């Protein structure tokens, strides 16, 4: 790679995770600071990662300036700019809904259009993302493609919406498909619409929800778009394997702990699993005598993740939640040990997202030799 520019096969993969997606911004800010002329031609995102990807894709300036501005926007995000809940009565209904859902007793609940109002987030994103800038960046050659993923309620498929200069080949695989689209606010909102919690978003006559729900291969869009080098950012630290096996629960898990487990399964686990598959395939390819280097070359992957549990950073910050949400969270058992994981998805407050960006920045600097070698080779 030319350090003063970019490479046409470098992709950035940004996963979901609610407020935890701010960690990605810290990683990117440090990377841009150390390599200010870096460009990333392929951007893919899902859920909250789709917000970051769309912002970067549409920004008119260089990558370094885009990441710096994205940092500032995350520090402006507060819970009331993301969601709104009408009343305590609705809050009690939310708690009942979640409990019934977890127990598999949804009979009689009727149509659930989402218990939180996403209009504050829609207004905020409309004011900060330059969607017309995506066209400009593609036309100028600064961007090859941007891809955002959502889940179709009509087909149960994972649908990846791709905007490019027309020089990429779309794909269709089992349970996942790519379609050409001009990325808009609706695509970002659809990718971020967590089922039951946020309302589904209508696109082209069909309703869509959060793209993480059925996305089993989050690295695949980048590979289909021509990436041969992928920088992926997870928002969960790796727990010591022995600690996982020997961990003991003293109390029965609370609703908050159970929902956190489900959120981790949706937003985090698939990226880790897909990374393992890709690394395994690369090892196999290394042992094969290539008939053609083009056919047998692998896809290089660098996975960056937090050096500590991001849930721990919520300590003492729960009162920053809106009062109604705080009461719901307390009712779900958020005081229990381990329930901070649940809070880490909801805490859209600068006191928390700022800590996550600082952690991402520090983690990137601590691993800079590895990151730099990956980008330059």
C-alpha positions as CSV (number, residue, x, y, z in Angstrom):
1,X,0.0,0.0,0.0
2,X,1.1,3.5,-0.7
3,X,1.2,5.2,2.8
4,X,0.4,8.6,1.2
5,X,-2.9,7.3,-0.3
6,X,-4.8,4.1,-0.1
7,X,-5.3,0.8,-1.7
8,X,-8.3,-0.3,-3.8
9,X,-8.7,-3.6,-1.9
10,X,-8.8,-2.2,1.7
11,X,-12.1,-2.5,3.6
12,X,-13.3,-1.4,6.9
13,X,-16.0,-3.6,8.6
14,X,-18.0,-1.9,11.3
15,X,-20.3,-4.1,13.5
16,X,-23.3,-3.1,15.6
17,X,-23.8,-2.7,19.3
18,X,-25.7,0.4,20.1
19,X,-23.6,2.9,22.1
20,X,-20.7,0.5,22.0
21,X,-20.1,1.5,18.3
22,X,-18.4,4.6,19.6
23,X,-15.4,2.4,20.4
24,X,-14.8,2.0,16.7
25,X,-14.4,5.8,16.4
26,X,-11.6,5.8,18.9
27,X,-9.7,3.2,16.9
28,X,-10.2,5.1,13.6
29,X,-9.2,8.4,15.2
30,X,-5.9,7.1,16.4
31,X,-5.3,5.3,13.0
32,X,-6.0,8.5,11.1
33,X,-3.8,10.6,13.4
34,X,-0.9,8.2,12.9
35,X,-1.5,7.9,9.1
36,X,-3.3,11.2,8.1
37,X,-3.3,10.5,4.4
38,X,-4.9,7.0,4.7
39,X,-8.0,6.4,2.6
40,X,-10.4,3.4,2.9
41,X,-12.2,2.7,-0.4
42,X,-14.6,0.0,0.8
43,X,-16.9,0.6,3.8
44,X,-19.4,-1.8,5.2
45,X,-21.5,-1.4,8.3
46,X,-24.5,-2.9,10.1
47,X,-26.7,-1.5,12.9
48,X,-24.9,1.2,14.8
49,X,-21.8,0.4,12.6
50,X,-23.9,1.5,9.6
51,X,-24.2,5.0,11.1
52,X,-20.4,5.2,11.3
53,X,-19.9,3.8,7.8
54,X,-22.5,6.1,6.2
55,X,-21.0,9.1,7.8
56,X,-17.5,8.3,6.6
57,X,-18.7,7.4,3.1
58,X,-20.4,10.8,2.7
59,X,-17.9,13.1,4.3
60,X,-16.3,15.5,1.8
61,X,-12.9,15.7,3.4
62,X,-10.0,13.2,3.9
63,X,-10.4,10.2,6.2
64,X,-8.5,12.0,9.0
65,X,-10.9,14.9,9.0
66,X,-13.9,12.6,8.7
67,X,-12.9,10.6,11.8
68,X,-12.2,13.7,13.8
69,X,-15.7,15.1,13.0
70,X,-17.3,11.8,13.7
71,X,-15.7,11.9,17.2
72,X,-17.3,15.2,17.8
73,X,-20.7,14.0,16.6
74,X,-20.6,11.0,19.0
75,X,-19.9,13.4,21.9
76,X,-23.1,15.3,20.9
77,X,-25.2,12.1,21.0
78,X,-27.4,11.8,24.0
79,X,-30.2,9.3,24.7
80,X,-32.9,11.8,23.9
81,X,-31.2,12.3,20.5
82,X,-31.5,8.5,19.9
83,X,-34.9,7.4,21.2
84,X,-38.0,8.6,23.0
85,X,-40.4,6.6,25.2
86,X,-43.7,8.3,25.9
87,X,-44.6,7.4,29.6
88,X,-44.0,5.2,32.6
89,X,-47.1,3.2,31.6
90,X,-45.4,2.4,28.3
91,X,-42.2,1.6,30.2
92,X,-44.1,-1.0,32.2
93,X,-45.5,-2.4,29.0
94,X,-41.9,-2.6,27.6
95,X,-40.8,-4.7,30.6
96,X,-43.8,-7.0,30.2
97,X,-43.2,-7.3,26.4
98,X,-39.5,-8.2,26.9
99,X,-40.3,-10.7,29.6
100,X,-43.1,-12.4,27.4
101,X,-40.7,-12.5,24.5
102,X,-38.0,-14.2,26.4
103,X,-40.4,-16.7,27.8
104,X,-41.8,-17.4,24.3
105,X,-45.3,-16.2,25.3
106,X,-46.1,-13.6,22.6
107,X,-49.6,-14.9,21.9
108,X,-52.1,-12.1,22.1
109,X,-49.4,-9.3,21.9
110,X,-50.7,-8.4,18.4
111,X,-48.6,-6.2,16.1
112,X,-45.6,-4.7,17.9
113,X,-44.4,-1.6,16.0
114,X,-41.5,-0.8,18.3
115,X,-41.7,0.5,21.8
116,X,-39.2,3.3,21.3
117,X,-39.6,6.2,19.0
118,X,-36.6,6.5,16.6
119,X,-37.5,9.9,15.2
120,X,-35.0,11.7,17.4
121,X,-32.2,9.6,15.9
122,X,-33.6,10.1,12.4
123,X,-33.5,13.9,12.8
124,X,-30.0,13.8,14.3
125,X,-28.5,11.6,11.5
126,X,-30.2,13.7,8.8
127,X,-28.3,16.7,10.1
128,X,-24.9,15.1,10.2
129,X,-24.6,12.6,7.3
130,X,-24.0,13.9,3.8
131,X,-25.7,11.3,1.6
132,X,-25.1,13.3,-1.5
133,X,-21.4,13.2,-0.6
134,X,-21.4,9.4,-1.2
135,X,-22.1,10.1,-4.9
136,X,-19.3,12.7,-5.0
137,X,-16.7,10.5,-3.3
138,X,-17.5,7.6,-5.7
139,X,-17.3,9.9,-8.7
140,X,-14.0,11.3,-7.5
141,X,-12.5,7.8,-7.0
142,X,-12.1,8.3,-3.2
143,X,-14.7,5.6,-2.5
144,X,-15.2,2.3,-4.3
145,X,-18.3,1.1,-2.5
146,X,-20.3,1.4,0.7
147,X,-22.6,-1.4,1.9
148,X,-25.2,-1.3,4.7
149,X,-27.0,-4.5,5.8
150,X,-30.6,-4.9,7.0
151,X,-32.9,-7.8,7.6
152,X,-36.1,-8.3,5.5
153,X,-39.2,-9.1,7.4
154,X,-40.8,-10.3,4.2
155,X,-38.2,-12.8,3.1
156,X,-36.1,-13.4,6.3
157,X,-33.1,-12.6,4.2
158,X,-30.1,-10.6,5.2
159,X,-30.1,-7.8,2.5
160,X,-27.0,-5.7,1.8
161,X,-27.6,-2.4,0.1
162,X,-24.6,-1.5,-2.0
163,X,-23.8,1.9,-3.6
164,X,-20.8,1.9,-5.9
165,X,-19.6,3.2,-9.2
166,X,-21.1,0.2,-10.9
167,X,-17.9,-1.8,-11.1
168,X,-18.7,-4.4,-8.4
169,X,-20.5,-7.7,-8.8
170,X,-23.6,-8.2,-6.6
171,X,-24.2,-11.6,-5.0
172,X,-26.9,-14.0,-3.8
173,X,-26.2,-16.7,-1.3
174,X,-28.3,-18.8,1.1
175,X,-30.3,-16.3,3.3
176,X,-28.3,-13.3,2.1
177,X,-28.4,-11.1,-1.0
178,X,-27.0,-7.8,-2.2
179,X,-28.9,-5.2,-4.1
180,X,-27.8,-2.0,-5.8
181,X,-29.1,1.1,-4.0
182,X,-28.4,4.8,-3.5
183,X,-27.8,4.9,0.3
184,X,-30.3,7.1,2.1
185,X,-31.3,7.9,5.7
186,X,-33.9,5.1,5.5
187,X,-31.2,2.5,4.8
188,X,-29.3,3.6,7.9
189,X,-32.4,3.6,10.0
190,X,-33.4,0.2,8.7
191,X,-30.0,-1.3,9.5
192,X,-30.3,0.0,13.1
193,X,-33.9,-0.9,13.8
194,X,-33.6,-3.5,16.6
195,X,-36.7,-5.8,16.4
196,X,-39.5,-5.0,19.0
197,X,-37.5,-2.1,20.4
198,X,-37.4,0.1,17.3
199,X,-40.1,0.2,14.6
200,X,-39.4,-1.5,11.3
201,X,-38.4,0.8,8.4
202,X,-40.1,0.6,5.0
203,X,-37.9,0.4,1.9
204,X,-39.2,-0.2,-1.6
205,X,-42.5,-1.6,-0.3
206,X,-41.0,-4.0,2.2
207,X,-40.2,-3.6,5.9
208,X,-36.7,-4.1,7.3
209,X,-35.1,-4.4,10.7
210,X,-31.6,-4.5,12.2
211,X,-29.1,-6.2,9.9
212,X,-27.3,-8.0,12.7
213,X,-30.2,-10.3,13.4
214,X,-29.5,-12.8,10.7
215,X,-26.1,-11.8,9.5
216,X,-24.0,-14.9,9.9
217,X,-21.2,-13.7,7.6
218,X,-20.4,-10.0,8.4
219,X,-17.1,-10.1,6.6
220,X,-18.7,-11.4,3.3
221,X,-19.9,-8.0,1.9
222,X,-16.4,-6.6,2.1
223,X,-15.0,-9.7,0.4
224,X,-17.6,-9.7,-2.3
225,X,-16.8,-6.0,-3.0
226,X,-13.2,-6.9,-3.8
227,X,-11.5,-6.5,-0.4
228,X,-8.2,-8.4,0.0
229,X,-7.4,-6.7,3.2
230,X,-10.0,-6.2,6.0
231,X,-9.8,-4.1,9.1
232,X,-12.6,-5.2,11.4
233,X,-13.5,-3.7,14.7
234,X,-15.3,-5.7,17.4
235,X,-16.7,-4.1,20.5
236,X,-16.2,-7.0,22.9
237,X,-13.0,-8.0,24.6
238,X,-11.8,-11.6,24.6
239,X,-12.4,-13.2,28.0
240,X,-9.8,-15.7,29.2
241,X,-10.9,-19.1,28.0
242,X,-10.3,-20.7,31.5
243,X,-12.3,-17.9,33.1
244,X,-15.2,-18.7,30.8
245,X,-15.2,-22.3,31.7
246,X,-14.9,-21.8,35.5
247,X,-17.2,-18.8,35.8
248,X,-19.9,-19.4,38.5
249,X,-23.3,-17.7,38.8
250,X,-24.3,-17.2,42.4
251,X,-27.8,-16.0,41.5
252,X,-30.3,-16.8,38.9
253,X,-29.8,-14.5,35.8
254,X,-31.9,-11.4,35.7
255,X,-33.8,-10.3,32.6
256,X,-31.1,-7.7,31.9
257,X,-28.4,-10.4,31.9
258,X,-30.5,-12.6,29.6
259,X,-31.1,-9.7,27.2
260,X,-27.4,-8.8,27.3
261,X,-26.6,-12.4,26.3
262,X,-29.1,-12.2,23.4
263,X,-27.6,-8.8,22.3
264,X,-24.1,-10.3,22.3
265,X,-25.3,-13.2,20.2
266,X,-26.8,-10.8,17.7
267,X,-24.3,-8.0,17.6
268,X,-20.9,-9.6,18.4
269,X,-20.7,-13.4,18.1
270,X,-21.2,-13.6,14.3
271,X,-18.2,-11.4,13.6
272,X,-16.0,-13.5,15.8
273,X,-17.2,-16.7,14.2
274,X,-16.8,-15.4,10.7
275,X,-13.3,-14.2,11.5
276,X,-12.4,-17.7,12.7
277,X,-13.8,-19.2,9.4
278,X,-11.8,-16.7,7.3
279,X,-8.5,-17.3,9.2
280,X,-9.1,-21.1,8.8
281,X,-9.6,-20.7,5.1
282,X,-6.4,-18.6,4.8
283,X,-4.4,-21.3,6.6
284,X,-5.7,-23.8,4.1
285,X,-4.8,-21.6,1.2
286,X,-1.3,-21.2,2.5
287,X,-0.8,-24.9,2.2
288,X,-2.1,-25.1,-1.4
289,X,0.3,-24.8,-4.3
290,X,-1.6,-22.2,-6.3
291,X,-2.5,-22.9,-9.9
292,X,-3.3,-19.2,-10.1
293,X,-2.3,-16.6,-7.5
294,X,-5.5,-14.7,-8.2
295,X,-7.6,-17.7,-7.4
296,X,-5.9,-18.9,-4.3
297,X,-4.8,-15.8,-2.6
298,X,-6.4,-15.3,0.8
299,X,-8.0,-12.3,2.4
300,X,-5.9,-10.7,5.1
301,X,-7.8,-9.8,8.3
302,X,-6.9,-7.6,11.2
303,X,-9.5,-7.8,14.0
304,X,-9.2,-5.1,16.7
305,X,-11.1,-5.3,19.9
306,X,-11.3,-3.7,23.4
307,X,-8.5,-4.4,25.9
308,X,-11.1,-4.5,28.6
309,X,-14.8,-5.3,29.1
310,X,-16.7,-2.3,27.8
311,X,-19.6,-3.1,30.2
312,X,-17.3,-2.3,33.2
313,X,-17.1,1.3,32.0
314,X,-20.8,1.8,32.7
315,X,-20.1,1.7,36.4
316,X,-21.9,4.5,38.1
317,X,-23.3,5.9,34.9
318,X,-26.8,4.3,34.9
319,X,-28.4,7.4,36.4
320,X,-27.5,9.2,33.2
321,X,-30.2,7.2,31.4
322,X,-33.6,9.0,30.9
323,X,-35.7,8.5,34.0
324,X,-38.3,6.2,32.3
325,X,-35.6,4.0,30.7
326,X,-33.7,3.9,34.0
327,X,-36.8,2.6,35.8
328,X,-37.3,-0.1,33.1
329,X,-33.7,-1.1,33.3
330,X,-33.8,-1.3,37.1
331,X,-37.0,-3.4,36.8
332,X,-35.1,-5.8,34.6
333,X,-32.4,-6.4,37.2
334,X,-29.6,-4.1,36.0
335,X,-28.2,-3.9,39.5
336,X,-27.0,-7.5,39.2
337,X,-23.4,-8.5,38.5
338,X,-22.8,-8.8,34.8
339,X,-25.8,-6.7,33.8
340,X,-23.5,-3.8,32.8
341,X,-23.3,-5.6,29.5
342,X,-26.9,-4.7,28.9
343,X,-26.4,-1.1,29.9
344,X,-23.5,-0.7,27.5
345,X,-25.8,-1.1,24.6
346,X,-28.2,1.7,25.8
347,X,-26.0,4.3,27.4
348,X,-25.9,6.9,24.6
349,X,-24.3,9.6,26.8
350,X,-21.0,11.4,26.3
351,X,-19.8,10.3,29.7
352,X,-19.8,6.7,28.4
353,X,-19.2,7.1,24.7
354,X,-16.3,9.4,25.5
355,X,-14.7,6.7,27.6
356,X,-15.2,4.1,24.9
357,X,-13.6,6.4,22.3
358,X,-10.7,7.0,24.7
359,X,-10.3,3.3,25.1
360,X,-10.4,2.7,21.4
361,X,-7.8,5.4,20.9
362,X,-5.5,4.0,23.5
363,X,-5.9,0.4,22.2
364,X,-5.0,1.5,18.7
365,X,-1.8,3.3,19.8
366,X,-0.9,0.2,21.9
367,X,-1.1,-1.9,18.8
368,X,0.1,0.6,16.3
369,X,3.0,-1.4,15.0
370,X,0.7,-4.3,14.1
371,X,-1.9,-1.9,12.5
372,X,0.8,0.0,10.6
373,X,2.4,-3.2,9.3
374,X,-1.0,-4.5,8.2
375,X,-1.9,-1.3,6.3
376,X,1.5,-0.9,4.6
377,X,2.1,-4.4,3.5
